């Protein structure tokens, strides 16, 4: 059995794999997040996101990006650990770590067929939605599992 780390790609590798999947008429789904402490909410969301296509790419915020978004005490797990855990999930086909605060560059480079975020976003507020729709793709949201978040887990641990 191949180690899951082969699913973690550079942008150049991701572009190449995406092109191959396009040739095979695969429906490529893209989603992104910090995925700092993987929990039920993440797994449920990612499984449902994958059901919207045949291949799934997960963009993972780099450590520097997580610090910008979540504060100086985050992430709890470093970017390689977070990427590797996501890559180990059978329904995730590719993981790519990105340094920017948003995945817009990744989305523009990969042009997924389906862009997915949690329903705490509206289609209008999803980064990359306009670009995906302009390319003939679809943007959708997935209902989140109530009461599950990394922030809640960290708060429970502190109490």
N, C-alpha and C positions, 0 to 999 in steps of 0.2 A: 504494500500500500504506500502511495506517495505521501510525503509530508505536506501538511496544509500550507506551509510557507510558500509553496510555488504559486499560490493564488495571489500573493502580495506583489503588485506590479509597480514599475515606474510609469510615468506618463507615456513615454515612448512605447513601452510594452503594451500598455493599456490601449493605446490608439491602434496598434497592430492587431491585437486580439479582437478589438471591437470591429475592425474592418473585416476580419475573417468571419466573425459571427454575422455580420451584415450579408456577406456572400452566401452564408448558409441559411439566410432568411430567419435568423433567430430574432425574437422580440426582446430587446435589451432594456432592462429596467435599471434605473439609477436612483439611489437614495444616499443620504449622507447624515453624519452626526458625529458626536464626540464618543459615544459608547464607552464611557469611562469605567463604569462597573456594570458589566452585562447582567441584565435581570429579565424577569418574565415579560415586562413591557417591551423590551427590545426584541426578544425572541418572537413574541406574538406579532409585533409590527413587521419585522423582517420577513417572517413566513408569509404574511398576508401580502406584503409588497412583492415578493417573488412570484406569487400566484398571478400577478398582472402581466407576466411575460415568461420567457423561456430561459433567459440568462439574467443574472443580477450582479451589478457592480455596486459596491459600497464604498463611498468616499469617507475617509476618517480624518477628522481634524488632527493636525500635528500638535505636539505638546505646546508649542508657542501659541498656536491658534486657540487651543482650549484655555490657556491662561488669559488670553485677551477676552474671551467670551464668558468664562466662568470665575475668573479671579486667580490670585497668586497661589492659592493652596491646591489648585487643580492643574493637571489631572492627577488622580490617585494612581492610575496605571499608565506607564509610558506608552508612546505611540506604537512601538513594535509589539508590546504585549496586547494592546487593544486590537491591532490589525491581525495578529496571529490567532486570537480567540475568535474573531469574526470569520477568518479564513477557514477555521475548523468546522464551521457550520456547513452542513451538506447542501443547503439551499443557497449559499453564497458562492458565486462563481469567480469573483474577482474583488480584491480590496486594493484601494489606492489611498495613500496618505497625502494630504495636501496642506501646505503651509498657510495659505491665505485664510482670511476670516470667513469667506464664503466659497462655495464650490463652483462659482460661475465659470471660471476658466476651465475646470474639468468638464463641466456640462457643455461648454462651447466646443471643446476638443472632441468629446466623445459622442455628442448629439444622441442621447438615448431615445428609444422609441417611447418609453414611459418614464416619467419623472414622478417620484412618490415622496410624500412627506406625511407626517402625522396630522390628524385633524385639528391640532392646535394652530395650524396654519390655514389660511384661505388660499385658493388658487392665485389670487391677485398678489399675495405676499410671498409666494414661493420664489426664491432666487432661481433664475434660469427658466421659469415657466414660459415667458414670452419667446425665448429662443427655441425651446423644444416644440412649442405649438407652431411657430413659424416654419419649422423644419418638418411639419406634418406629424409630429408626435403628440402624445397625450399626457396630461398632468392630472394626478389624482391624489386624494388624501385617504389615509387609513385611520379608522377609529383607534384611539389609544386605550390601553388597559388602565382603568382608573386607579389612582393611588400608587402607581409604580413610577418612580423616578430616581435617578442617581442622587439627586439632592436630598430626597426623602430618606434614602438609605443612609447617607452620610449623617443626616440629622439624628436618625435613630441610634446610630453608633455613638454619637456624642452624648446622648442622654443616658 
